[in-house]
């Protein structure tokens, strides 16, 4: 998916604010990282820079045990 640059600029501003709010919580570091990564991937997706599952290949899936 791709969105226009005007909307993307606003979304990136909101992403920065979201990250700041996450850092200010009492969540565990791994939870904070998970929330941040997922939000960043969403913004990358609407920018046309990310495809969900696009980096996975058969070897990686097999090594992680997802596929036998």
CHARMM internal coordinates of N, CA and C (Angstrom, degrees):
IC EDIT
DIST 1 N 1 CA 1.4552
DIST 1 CA 1 C 1.5195
ANGL 1 N 1 CA 1 C 107.75
DIST 1 C 2 N 1.2867
ANGL 1 CA 1 C 2 N 116.02
DIHE 1 N 1 CA 1 C 2 N 151.70
DIST 2 N 2 CA 1.4592
ANGL 1 C 2 N 2 CA 120.76
DIHE 1 CA 1 C 2 N 2 CA 177.63
DIST 2 CA 2 C 1.5242
ANGL 2 N 2 CA 2 C 107.86
DIHE 1 C 2 N 2 CA 2 C -138.85
DIST 2 C 3 N 1.3162
ANGL 2 CA 2 C 3 N 116.31
DIHE 2 N 2 CA 2 C 3 N 140.07
DIST 3 N 3 CA 1.4565
ANGL 2 C 3 N 3 CA 121.32
DIHE 2 CA 2 C 3 N 3 CA 178.18
DIST 3 CA 3 C 1.5200
ANGL 3 N 3 CA 3 C 108.80
DIHE 2 C 3 N 3 CA 3 C -120.64
DIST 3 C 4 N 1.3113
ANGL 3 CA 3 C 4 N 117.03
DIHE 3 N 3 CA 3 C 4 N 165.11
DIST 4 N 4 CA 1.4615
ANGL 3 C 4 N 4 CA 118.67
DIHE 3 CA 3 C 4 N 4 CA -177.26
DIST 4 CA 4 C 1.5296
ANGL 4 N 4 CA 4 C 110.98
DIHE 3 C 4 N 4 CA 4 C -74.28
DIST 4 C 5 N 1.3224
ANGL 4 CA 4 C 5 N 115.85
DIHE 4 N 4 CA 4 C 5 N 159.08
DIST 5 N 5 CA 1.4638
ANGL 4 C 5 N 5 CA 121.52
DIHE 4 CA 4 C 5 N 5 CA -172.93
DIST 5 CA 5 C 1.5298
ANGL 5 N 5 CA 5 C 112.89
DIHE 4 C 5 N 5 CA 5 C -64.97
DIST 5 C 6 N 1.3054
ANGL 5 CA 5 C 6 N 117.09
DIHE 5 N 5 CA 5 C 6 N -32.11
DIST 6 N 6 CA 1.4736
ANGL 5 C 6 N 6 CA 119.95
DIHE 5 CA 5 C 6 N 6 CA 179.50
DIST 6 CA 6 C 1.5285
ANGL 6 N 6 CA 6 C 110.46
DIHE 5 C 6 N 6 CA 6 C -64.92
DIST 6 C 7 N 1.3162
ANGL 6 CA 6 C 7 N 116.42
DIHE 6 N 6 CA 6 C 7 N -46.69
DIST 7 N 7 CA 1.4635
ANGL 6 C 7 N 7 CA 119.83
DIHE 6 CA 6 C 7 N 7 CA 178.60
DIST 7 CA 7 C 1.5249
ANGL 7 N 7 CA 7 C 110.37
DIHE 6 C 7 N 7 CA 7 C -67.66
DIST 7 C 8 N 1.3140
ANGL 7 CA 7 C 8 N 116.63
DIHE 7 N 7 CA 7 C 8 N -39.02
DIST 8 N 8 CA 1.4611
ANGL 7 C 8 N 8 CA 120.55
DIHE 7 CA 7 C 8 N 8 CA -178.82
DIST 8 CA 8 C 1.5307
ANGL 8 N 8 CA 8 C 111.79
DIHE 7 C 8 N 8 CA 8 C -63.11
DIST 8 C 9 N 1.3038
ANGL 8 CA 8 C 9 N 117.68
DIHE 8 N 8 CA 8 C 9 N -37.99
DIST 9 N 9 CA 1.4655
ANGL 8 C 9 N 9 CA 120.86
DIHE 8 CA 8 C 9 N 9 CA 177.65
DIST 9 CA 9 C 1.5260
ANGL 9 N 9 CA 9 C 110.48
DIHE 8 C 9 N 9 CA 9 C -61.71
DIST 9 C 10 N 1.3093
ANGL 9 CA 9 C 10 N 116.76
DIHE 9 N 9 CA 9 C 10 N -43.33
DIST 10 N 10 CA 1.4714
ANGL 9 C 10 N 10 CA 120.77
DIHE 9 CA 9 C 10 N 10 CA 178.70
DIST 10 CA 10 C 1.5290
ANGL 10 N 10 CA 10 C 110.70
DIHE 9 C 10 N 10 CA 10 C -65.76
DIST 10 C 11 N 1.3216
ANGL 10 CA 10 C 11 N 116.46
DIHE 10 N 10 CA 10 C 11 N -41.34
DIST 11 N 11 CA 1.4570
ANGL 10 C 11 N 11 CA 120.60
DIHE 10 CA 10 C 11 N 11 CA 179.60
DIST 11 CA 11 C 1.5280
ANGL 11 N 11 CA 11 C 110.52
DIHE 10 C 11 N 11 CA 11 C -63.64
DIST 11 C 12 N 1.3277
ANGL 11 CA 11 C 12 N 117.55
DIHE 11 N 11 CA 11 C 12 N -40.71
DIST 12 N 12 CA 1.4596
ANGL 11 C 12 N 12 CA 120.66
DIHE 11 CA 11 C 12 N 12 CA 177.85
DIST 12 CA 12 C 1.5247
ANGL 12 N 12 CA 12 C 111.35
DIHE 11 C 12 N 12 CA 12 C -64.13
DIST 12 C 13 N 1.3226
ANGL 12 CA 12 C 13 N 116.84
DIHE 12 N 12 CA 12 C 13 N -37.70
DIST 13 N 13 CA 1.4701
ANGL 12 C 13 N 13 CA 120.41
DIHE 12 CA 12 C 13 N 13 CA 175.17
DIST 13 CA 13 C 1.5289
ANGL 13 N 13 CA 13 C 110.48
DIHE 12 C 13 N 13 CA 13 C -61.19
DIST 13 C 14 N 1.3284
ANGL 13 CA 13 C 14 N 115.37
DIHE 13 N 13 CA 13 C 14 N -43.47
DIST 14 N 14 CA 1.4592
ANGL 13 C 14 N 14 CA 119.91
DIHE 13 CA 13 C 14 N 14 CA 179.27
DIST 14 CA 14 C 1.5281
ANGL 14 N 14 CA 14 C 111.50
DIHE 13 C 14 N 14 CA 14 C -67.72
DIST 14 C 15 N 1.3232
ANGL 14 CA 14 C 15 N 117.33
DIHE 14 N 14 CA 14 C 15 N -33.36
DIST 15 N 15 CA 1.4605
ANGL 14 C 15 N 15 CA 120.95
DIHE 14 CA 14 C 15 N 15 CA 176.88
DIST 15 CA 15 C 1.5252
ANGL 15 N 15 CA 15 C 110.53
DIHE 14 C 15 N 15 CA 15 C -62.64
DIST 15 C 16 N 1.3098
ANGL 15 CA 15 C 16 N 116.68
DIHE 15 N 15 CA 15 C 16 N -42.07
DIST 16 N 16 CA 1.4653
ANGL 15 C 16 N 16 CA 120.77
DIHE 15 CA 15 C 16 N 16 CA 177.47
DIST 16 CA 16 C 1.5270
ANGL 16 N 16 CA 16 C 109.93
DIHE 15 C 16 N 16 CA 16 C -60.69
DIST 16 C 17 N 1.3135
ANGL 16 CA 16 C 17 N 116.24
DIHE 16 N 16 CA 16 C 17 N -44.68
DIST 17 N 17 CA 1.4682
ANGL 16 C 17 N 17 CA 120.76
DIHE 16 CA 16 C 17 N 17 CA 178.92
DIST 17 CA 17 C 1.5289
ANGL 17 N 17 CA 17 C 110.48
DIHE 16 C 17 N 17 CA 17 C -63.38
DIST 17 C 18 N 1.3231
ANGL 17 CA 17 C 18 N 116.95
DIHE 17 N 17 CA 17 C 18 N -41.36
DIST 18 N 18 CA 1.4643
ANGL 17 C 18 N 18 CA 122.20
DIHE 17 CA 17 C 18 N 18 CA 179.13
DIST 18 CA 18 C 1.5292
ANGL 18 N 18 CA 18 C 110.35
DIHE 17 C 18 N 18 CA 18 C -60.83
DIST 18 C 19 N 1.3342
ANGL 18 CA 18 C 19 N 116.81
DIHE 18 N 18 CA 18 C 19 N -45.11
DIST 19 N 19 CA 1.4679
ANGL 18 C 19 N 19 CA 120.82
DIHE 18 CA 18 C 19 N 19 CA 179.13
DIST 19 CA 19 C 1.5330
ANGL 19 N 19 CA 19 C 111.20
DIHE 18 C 19 N 19 CA 19 C -61.70
DIST 19 C 20 N 1.3207
ANGL 19 CA 19 C 20 N 116.36
DIHE 19 N 19 CA 19 C 20 N -39.65
DIST 20 N 20 CA 1.4643
ANGL 19 C 20 N 20 CA 120.13
DIHE 19 CA 19 C 20 N 20 CA 178.77
DIST 20 CA 20 C 1.5233
ANGL 20 N 20 CA 20 C 110.70
DIHE 19 C 20 N 20 CA 20 C -64.04
DIST 20 C 21 N 1.3206
ANGL 20 CA 20 C 21 N 115.93
DIHE 20 N 20 CA 20 C 21 N -40.81
DIST 21 N 21 CA 1.4617
ANGL 20 C 21 N 21 CA 119.24
DIHE 20 CA 20 C 21 N 21 CA 179.17
DIST 21 CA 21 C 1.5251
ANGL 21 N 21 CA 21 C 110.94
DIHE 20 C 21 N 21 CA 21 C -66.46
DIST 21 C 22 N 1.3211
ANGL 21 CA 21 C 22 N 117.52
DIHE 21 N 21 CA 21 C 22 N -39.56
DIST 22 N 22 CA 1.4630
ANGL 21 C 22 N 22 CA 121.01
DIHE 21 CA 21 C 22 N 22 CA 177.61
DIST 22 CA 22 C 1.5255
ANGL 22 N 22 CA 22 C 110.02
DIHE 21 C 22 N 22 CA 22 C -61.42
DIST 22 C 23 N 1.3244
ANGL 22 CA 22 C 23 N 116.39
DIHE 22 N 22 CA 22 C 23 N -45.21
DIST 23 N 23 CA 1.4669
ANGL 22 C 23 N 23 CA 120.09
DIHE 22 CA 22 C 23 N 23 CA -179.39
DIST 23 CA 23 C 1.5239
ANGL 23 N 23 CA 23 C 111.98
DIHE 22 C 23 N 23 CA 23 C -62.28
DIST 23 C 24 N 1.3032
ANGL 23 CA 23 C 24 N 117.62
DIHE 23 N 23 CA 23 C 24 N -26.62
DIST 24 N 24 CA 1.4568
ANGL 23 C 24 N 24 CA 121.59
DIHE 23 CA 23 C 24 N 24 CA -179.16
DIST 24 CA 24 C 1.5198
ANGL 24 N 24 CA 24 C 114.30
DIHE 23 C 24 N 24 CA 24 C -84.71
DIST 24 C 25 N 1.3345
ANGL 24 CA 24 C 25 N 117.01
DIHE 24 N 24 CA 24 C 25 N 1.25
DIST 25 N 25 CA 1.4642
ANGL 24 C 25 N 25 CA 119.84
DIHE 24 CA 24 C 25 N 25 CA -179.80
DIST 25 CA 25 C 1.5166
ANGL 25 N 25 CA 25 C 111.05
DIHE 24 C 25 N 25 CA 25 C -91.00
DIST 25 C 26 N 1.3077
ANGL 25 CA 25 C 26 N 115.08
DIHE 25 N 25 CA 25 C 26 N 175.37
DIST 26 N 26 CA 1.4630
ANGL 25 C 26 N 26 CA 120.83
DIHE 25 CA 25 C 26 N 26 CA 177.25
DIST 26 CA 26 C 1.5278
ANGL 26 N 26 CA 26 C 111.88
DIHE 25 C 26 N 26 CA 26 C -97.13
DIST 26 C 27 N 1.3300
ANGL 26 CA 26 C 27 N 116.78
DIHE 26 N 26 CA 26 C 27 N 14.17
DIST 27 N 27 CA 1.4609
ANGL 26 C 27 N 27 CA 119.29
DIHE 26 CA 26 C 27 N 27 CA 178.05
DIST 27 CA 27 C 1.5196
ANGL 27 N 27 CA 27 C 110.33
DIHE 26 C 27 N 27 CA 27 C -61.78
DIST 27 C 28 N 1.3088
ANGL 27 CA 27 C 28 N 115.55
DIHE 27 N 27 CA 27 C 28 N 154.92
DIST 28 N 28 CA 1.4594
ANGL 27 C 28 N 28 CA 121.16
DIHE 27 CA 27 C 28 N 28 CA 176.02
DIST 28 CA 28 C 1.5330
ANGL 28 N 28 CA 28 C 108.93
DIHE 27 C 28 N 28 CA 28 C -69.01
DIST 28 C 29 N 1.3200
ANGL 28 CA 28 C 29 N 117.34
DIHE 28 N 28 CA 28 C 29 N 153.79
DIST 29 N 29 CA 1.4713
ANGL 28 C 29 N 29 CA 120.86
DIHE 28 CA 28 C 29 N 29 CA -177.52
DIST 29 CA 29 C 1.5325
ANGL 29 N 29 CA 29 C 113.93
DIHE 28 C 29 N 29 CA 29 C -54.06
DIST 29 C 30 N 1.3236
ANGL 29 CA 29 C 30 N 117.42
DIHE 29 N 29 CA 29 C 30 N -40.41
DIST 30 N 30 CA 1.4612
ANGL 29 C 30 N 30 CA 119.44
DIHE 29 CA 29 C 30 N 30 CA -179.75
DIST 30 CA 30 C 1.5293
ANGL 30 N 30 CA 30 C 111.21
DIHE 29 C 30 N 30 CA 30 C -65.94
DIST 30 C 31 N 1.3157
ANGL 30 CA 30 C 31 N 116.88
DIHE 30 N 30 CA 30 C 31 N -37.94
DIST 31 N 31 CA 1.4722
ANGL 30 C 31 N 31 CA 120.17
DIHE 30 CA 30 C 31 N 31 CA 177.36
DIST 31 CA 31 C 1.5165
ANGL 31 N 31 CA 31 C 110.36
DIHE 30 C 31 N 31 CA 31 C -64.86
DIST 31 C 32 N 1.3249
ANGL 31 CA 31 C 32 N 116.57
DIHE 31 N 31 CA 31 C 32 N -42.73
DIST 32 N 32 CA 1.4638
ANGL 31 C 32 N 32 CA 120.29
DIHE 31 CA 31 C 32 N 32 CA 177.96
DIST 32 CA 32 C 1.5210
ANGL 32 N 32 CA 32 C 110.62
DIHE 31 C 32 N 32 CA 32 C -59.85
DIST 32 C 33 N 1.3247
ANGL 32 CA 32 C 33 N 115.97
DIHE 32 N 32 CA 32 C 33 N -42.97
DIST 33 N 33 CA 1.4639
ANGL 32 C 33 N 33 CA 120.77
DIHE 32 CA 32 C 33 N 33 CA 179.58
DIST 33 CA 33 C 1.5207
ANGL 33 N 33 CA 33 C 111.02
DIHE 32 C 33 N 33 CA 33 C -62.60
DIST 33 C 34 N 1.3256
ANGL 33 CA 33 C 34 N 116.97
DIHE 33 N 33 CA 33 C 34 N -42.91
DIST 34 N 34 CA 1.4575
ANGL 33 C 34 N 34 CA 121.55
DIHE 33 CA 33 C 34 N 34 CA 179.69
DIST 34 CA 34 C 1.5236
ANGL 34 N 34 CA 34 C 111.05
DIHE 33 C 34 N 34 CA 34 C -61.91
DIST 34 C 35 N 1.3247
ANGL 34 CA 34 C 35 N 116.86
DIHE 34 N 34 CA 34 C 35 N -48.42
DIST 35 N 35 CA 1.4642
ANGL 34 C 35 N 35 CA 120.77
DIHE 34 CA 34 C 35 N 35 CA 179.01
DIST 35 CA 35 C 1.5341
ANGL 35 N 35 CA 35 C 110.46
DIHE 34 C 35 N 35 CA 35 C -59.08
DIST 35 C 36 N 1.3191
ANGL 35 CA 35 C 36 N 116.54
DIHE 35 N 35 CA 35 C 36 N -42.97
DIST 36 N 36 CA 1.4625
ANGL 35 C 36 N 36 CA 121.31
DIHE 35 CA 35 C 36 N 36 CA -177.79
DIST 36 CA 36 C 1.5190
ANGL 36 N 36 CA 36 C 111.52
DIHE 35 C 36 N 36 CA 36 C -66.91
DIST 36 C 37 N 1.3146
ANGL 36 CA 36 C 37 N 116.89
DIHE 36 N 36 CA 36 C 37 N -46.89
DIST 37 N 37 CA 1.4683
ANGL 36 C 37 N 37 CA 120.76
DIHE 36 CA 36 C 37 N 37 CA -178.00
DIST 37 CA 37 C 1.5227
ANGL 37 N 37 CA 37 C 110.83
DIHE 36 C 37 N 37 CA 37 C -61.32
DIST 37 C 38 N 1.3166
ANGL 37 CA 37 C 38 N 116.87
DIHE 37 N 37 CA 37 C 38 N -44.32
DIST 38 N 38 CA 1.4642
ANGL 37 C 38 N 38 CA 119.55
DIHE 37 CA 37 C 38 N 38 CA -179.12
DIST 38 CA 38 C 1.5312
ANGL 38 N 38 CA 38 C 111.54
DIHE 37 C 38 N 38 CA 38 C -64.25
DIST 38 C 39 N 1.3139
ANGL 38 CA 38 C 39 N 116.58
DIHE 38 N 38 CA 38 C 39 N -40.03
DIST 39 N 39 CA 1.4718
ANGL 38 C 39 N 39 CA 120.03
DIHE 38 CA 38 C 39 N 39 CA 178.13
DIST 39 CA 39 C 1.5334
ANGL 39 N 39 CA 39 C 110.30
DIHE 38 C 39 N 39 CA 39 C -66.05
DIST 39 C 40 N 1.3296
ANGL 39 CA 39 C 40 N 116.42
DIHE 39 N 39 CA 39 C 40 N -42.77
DIST 40 N 40 CA 1.4669
ANGL 39 C 40 N 40 CA 119.86
DIHE 39 CA 39 C 40 N 40 CA 179.08
DIST 40 CA 40 C 1.5279
ANGL 40 N 40 CA 40 C 110.90
DIHE 39 C 40 N 40 CA 40 C -63.32
DIST 40 C 41 N 1.3226
ANGL 40 CA 40 C 41 N 116.78
DIHE 40 N 40 CA 40 C 41 N -41.33
DIST 41 N 41 CA 1.4675
ANGL 40 C 41 N 41 CA 119.65
DIHE 40 CA 40 C 41 N 41 CA 178.82
DIST 41 CA 41 C 1.5191
ANGL 41 N 41 CA 41 C 111.46
DIHE 40 C 41 N 41 CA 41 C -64.34
DIST 41 C 42 N 1.3284
ANGL 41 CA 41 C 42 N 117.44
DIHE 41 N 41 CA 41 C 42 N -36.88
DIST 42 N 42 CA 1.4582
ANGL 41 C 42 N 42 CA 119.85
DIHE 41 CA 41 C 42 N 42 CA 176.81
DIST 42 CA 42 C 1.5220
ANGL 42 N 42 CA 42 C 110.62
DIHE 41 C 42 N 42 CA 42 C -61.99
DIST 42 C 43 N 1.3247
ANGL 42 CA 42 C 43 N 116.32
DIHE 42 N 42 CA 42 C 43 N -46.11
DIST 43 N 43 CA 1.4686
ANGL 42 C 43 N 43 CA 120.04
DIHE 42 CA 42 C 43 N 43 CA 179.38
DIST 43 CA 43 C 1.5236
ANGL 43 N 43 CA 43 C 110.13
DIHE 42 C 43 N 43 CA 43 C -64.03
DIST 43 C 44 N 1.3143
ANGL 43 CA 43 C 44 N 117.78
DIHE 43 N 43 CA 43 C 44 N -39.57
DIST 44 N 44 CA 1.4685
ANGL 43 C 44 N 44 CA 120.66
DIHE 43 CA 43 C 44 N 44 CA 176.23
DIST 44 CA 44 C 1.5195
ANGL 44 N 44 CA 44 C 110.61
DIHE 43 C 44 N 44 CA 44 C -62.87
DIST 44 C 45 N 1.3436
ANGL 44 CA 44 C 45 N 117.86
DIHE 44 N 44 CA 44 C 45 N -37.44
DIST 45 N 45 CA 1.4568
ANGL 44 C 45 N 45 CA 122.30
DIHE 44 CA 44 C 45 N 45 CA 179.41
DIST 45 CA 45 C 1.5284
ANGL 45 N 45 CA 45 C 110.88
DIHE 44 C 45 N 45 CA 45 C -64.05
DIST 45 C 46 N 1.3400
ANGL 45 CA 45 C 46 N 117.08
DIHE 45 N 45 CA 45 C 46 N -46.12
DIST 46 N 46 CA 1.4585
ANGL 45 C 46 N 46 CA 118.28
DIHE 45 CA 45 C 46 N 46 CA -179.31
DIST 46 CA 46 C 1.5312
ANGL 46 N 46 CA 46 C 111.60
DIHE 45 C 46 N 46 CA 46 C -72.66
DIST 46 C 47 N 1.3383
ANGL 46 CA 46 C 47 N 116.34
DIHE 46 N 46 CA 46 C 47 N -14.44
DIST 47 N 47 CA 1.4656
ANGL 46 C 47 N 47 CA 120.95
DIHE 46 CA 46 C 47 N 47 CA 175.51
DIST 47 CA 47 C 1.5140
ANGL 47 N 47 CA 47 C 111.63
DIHE 46 C 47 N 47 CA 47 C -86.64
DIST 47 C 48 N 1.3260
ANGL 47 CA 47 C 48 N 116.84
DIHE 47 N 47 CA 47 C 48 N -8.75
DIST 48 N 48 CA 1.4547
ANGL 47 C 48 N 48 CA 120.82
DIHE 47 CA 47 C 48 N 48 CA -177.48
DIST 48 CA 48 C 1.5170
ANGL 48 N 48 CA 48 C 113.25
DIHE 47 C 48 N 48 CA 48 C 82.37
DIST 48 C 49 N 1.3420
ANGL 48 CA 48 C 49 N 116.73
DIHE 48 N 48 CA 48 C 49 N 17.13
DIST 49 N 49 CA 1.4635
ANGL 48 C 49 N 49 CA 121.55
DIHE 48 CA 48 C 49 N 49 CA -176.94
DIST 49 CA 49 C 1.5246
ANGL 49 N 49 CA 49 C 113.37
DIHE 48 C 49 N 49 CA 49 C -106.90
DIST 49 C 50 N 1.3084
ANGL 49 CA 49 C 50 N 118.24
DIHE 49 N 49 CA 49 C 50 N 2.52
DIST 50 N 50 CA 1.4638
ANGL 49 C 50 N 50 CA 120.99
DIHE 49 CA 49 C 50 N 50 CA -174.36
DIST 50 CA 50 C 1.5181
ANGL 50 N 50 CA 50 C 109.48
DIHE 49 C 50 N 50 CA 50 C -143.62
DIST 50 C 51 N 1.3269
ANGL 50 CA 50 C 51 N 114.99
DIHE 50 N 50 CA 50 C 51 N 137.66
DIST 51 N 51 CA 1.4589
ANGL 50 C 51 N 51 CA 121.46
DIHE 50 CA 50 C 51 N 51 CA 173.81
DIST 51 CA 51 C 1.5255
ANGL 51 N 51 CA 51 C 106.51
DIHE 50 C 51 N 51 CA 51 C -122.33
DIST 51 C 52 N 1.3216
ANGL 51 CA 51 C 52 N 118.41
DIHE 51 N 51 CA 51 C 52 N 118.61
DIST 52 N 52 CA 1.4629
ANGL 51 C 52 N 52 CA 119.72
DIHE 51 CA 51 C 52 N 52 CA -179.72
DIST 52 CA 52 C 1.5274
ANGL 52 N 52 CA 52 C 110.88
DIHE 51 C 52 N 52 CA 52 C -55.45
DIST 52 C 53 N 1.3193
ANGL 52 CA 52 C 53 N 116.13
DIHE 52 N 52 CA 52 C 53 N 126.24
DIST 53 N 53 CA 1.4579
ANGL 52 C 53 N 53 CA 121.00
DIHE 52 CA 52 C 53 N 53 CA -178.83
DIST 53 CA 53 C 1.5113
ANGL 53 N 53 CA 53 C 113.90
DIHE 52 C 53 N 53 CA 53 C 75.06
DIST 53 C 54 N 1.3178
ANGL 53 CA 53 C 54 N 116.74
DIHE 53 N 53 CA 53 C 54 N 3.42
DIST 54 N 54 CA 1.4562
ANGL 53 C 54 N 54 CA 120.94
DIHE 53 CA 53 C 54 N 54 CA -175.35
DIST 54 CA 54 C 1.5093
ANGL 54 N 54 CA 54 C 114.62
DIHE 53 C 54 N 54 CA 54 C -68.65
DIST 54 C 55 N 1.3300
ANGL 54 CA 54 C 55 N 118.11
DIHE 54 N 54 CA 54 C 55 N -22.14
DIST 55 N 55 CA 1.4589
ANGL 54 C 55 N 55 CA 121.04
DIHE 54 CA 54 C 55 N 55 CA -179.75
DIST 55 CA 55 C 1.5115
ANGL 55 N 55 CA 55 C 112.88
DIHE 54 C 55 N 55 CA 55 C -90.23
DIST 55 C 56 N 1.3117
ANGL 55 CA 55 C 56 N 117.07
DIHE 55 N 55 CA 55 C 56 N -7.60
DIST 56 N 56 CA 1.4548
ANGL 55 C 56 N 56 CA 119.95
DIHE 55 CA 55 C 56 N 56 CA -178.88
DIST 56 CA 56 C 1.5195
ANGL 56 N 56 CA 56 C 110.09
DIHE 55 C 56 N 56 CA 56 C -80.67
DIST 56 C 57 N 1.3012
ANGL 56 CA 56 C 57 N 115.73
DIHE 56 N 56 CA 56 C 57 N 136.84
DIST 57 N 57 CA 1.4572
ANGL 56 C 57 N 57 CA 119.55
DIHE 56 CA 56 C 57 N 57 CA 169.77
DIST 57 CA 57 C 1.5208
ANGL 57 N 57 CA 57 C 107.44
DIHE 56 C 57 N 57 CA 57 C -126.97
DIST 57 C 58 N 1.2939
ANGL 57 CA 57 C 58 N 117.36
DIHE 57 N 57 CA 57 C 58 N 172.88
DIST 58 N 58 CA 1.4579
ANGL 57 C 58 N 58 CA 121.28
DIHE 57 CA 57 C 58 N 58 CA -174.30
DIST 58 CA 58 C 1.5216
ANGL 58 N 58 CA 58 C 111.87
DIHE 57 C 58 N 58 CA 58 C -58.35
DIST 58 C 59 N 1.3333
ANGL 58 CA 58 C 59 N 117.86
DIHE 58 N 58 CA 58 C 59 N -40.80
DIST 59 N 59 CA 1.4602
ANGL 58 C 59 N 59 CA 121.00
DIHE 58 CA 58 C 59 N 59 CA -179.25
DIST 59 CA 59 C 1.5345
ANGL 59 N 59 CA 59 C 110.62
DIHE 58 C 59 N 59 CA 59 C -62.63
DIST 59 C 60 N 1.3458
ANGL 59 CA 59 C 60 N 117.55
DIHE 59 N 59 CA 59 C 60 N -45.32
DIST 60 N 60 CA 1.4606
ANGL 59 C 60 N 60 CA 120.51
DIHE 59 CA 59 C 60 N 60 CA 179.77
DIST 60 CA 60 C 1.5198
ANGL 60 N 60 CA 60 C 110.88
DIHE 59 C 60 N 60 CA 60 C -63.05
DIST 60 C 61 N 1.3171
ANGL 60 CA 60 C 61 N 116.34
DIHE 60 N 60 CA 60 C 61 N -41.32
DIST 61 N 61 CA 1.4618
ANGL 60 C 61 N 61 CA 119.82
DIHE 60 CA 60 C 61 N 61 CA -179.57
DIST 61 CA 61 C 1.5201
ANGL 61 N 61 CA 61 C 109.80
DIHE 60 C 61 N 61 CA 61 C -63.73
DIST 61 C 62 N 1.3149
ANGL 61 CA 61 C 62 N 117.46
DIHE 61 N 61 CA 61 C 62 N -43.15
DIST 62 N 62 CA 1.4577
ANGL 61 C 62 N 62 CA 121.33
DIHE 61 CA 61 C 62 N 62 CA 179.77
DIST 62 CA 62 C 1.5226
ANGL 62 N 62 CA 62 C 110.81
DIHE 61 C 62 N 62 CA 62 C -64.03
DIST 62 C 63 N 1.3336
ANGL 62 CA 62 C 63 N 117.57
DIHE 62 N 62 CA 62 C 63 N -42.59
DIST 63 N 63 CA 1.4573
ANGL 62 C 63 N 63 CA 120.81
DIHE 62 CA 62 C 63 N 63 CA -178.88
DIST 63 CA 63 C 1.5166
ANGL 63 N 63 CA 63 C 112.87
DIHE 62 C 63 N 63 CA 63 C -65.44
DIST 63 C 64 N 1.3161
ANGL 63 CA 63 C 64 N 117.24
DIHE 63 N 63 CA 63 C 64 N -29.16
DIST 64 N 64 CA 1.4556
ANGL 63 C 64 N 64 CA 119.88
DIHE 63 CA 63 C 64 N 64 CA -179.43
DIST 64 CA 64 C 1.5234
ANGL 64 N 64 CA 64 C 111.29
DIHE 63 C 64 N 64 CA 64 C -85.63
DIST 64 C 65 N 1.3099
ANGL 64 CA 64 C 65 N 116.51
DIHE 64 N 64 CA 64 C 65 N -7.59
DIST 65 N 65 CA 1.4497
ANGL 64 C 65 N 65 CA 120.06
DIHE 64 CA 64 C 65 N 65 CA 178.17
DIST 65 CA 65 C 1.5058
ANGL 65 N 65 CA 65 C 113.74
DIHE 64 C 65 N 65 CA 65 C 85.63
DIST 65 C 66 N 1.3267
ANGL 65 CA 65 C 66 N 118.40
DIHE 65 N 65 CA 65 C 66 N 7.49
DIST 66 N 66 CA 1.4610
ANGL 65 C 66 N 66 CA 120.83
DIHE 65 CA 65 C 66 N 66 CA 179.51
DIST 66 CA 66 C 1.5139
ANGL 66 N 66 CA 66 C 110.40
DIHE 65 C 66 N 66 CA 66 C -69.88
DIST 66 C 67 N 1.3158
ANGL 66 CA 66 C 67 N 116.17
DIHE 66 N 66 CA 66 C 67 N -37.65
DIST 67 N 67 CA 1.4622
ANGL 66 C 67 N 67 CA 121.75
DIHE 66 CA 66 C 67 N 67 CA 179.70
DIST 67 CA 67 C 1.5134
ANGL 67 N 67 CA 67 C 108.29
DIHE 66 C 67 N 67 CA 67 C -122.71
DIST 67 C 68 N 1.3286
ANGL 67 CA 67 C 68 N 117.08
DIHE 67 N 67 CA 67 C 68 N 136.98
DIST 68 N 68 CA 1.4751
ANGL 67 C 68 N 68 CA 119.41
DIHE 67 CA 67 C 68 N 68 CA 177.46
DIST 68 CA 68 C 1.5043
ANGL 68 N 68 CA 68 C 111.36
DIHE 67 C 68 N 68 CA 68 C -77.39
END
COOR INIT
IC SEED 1 N 1 CA 1 C
IC BUILD
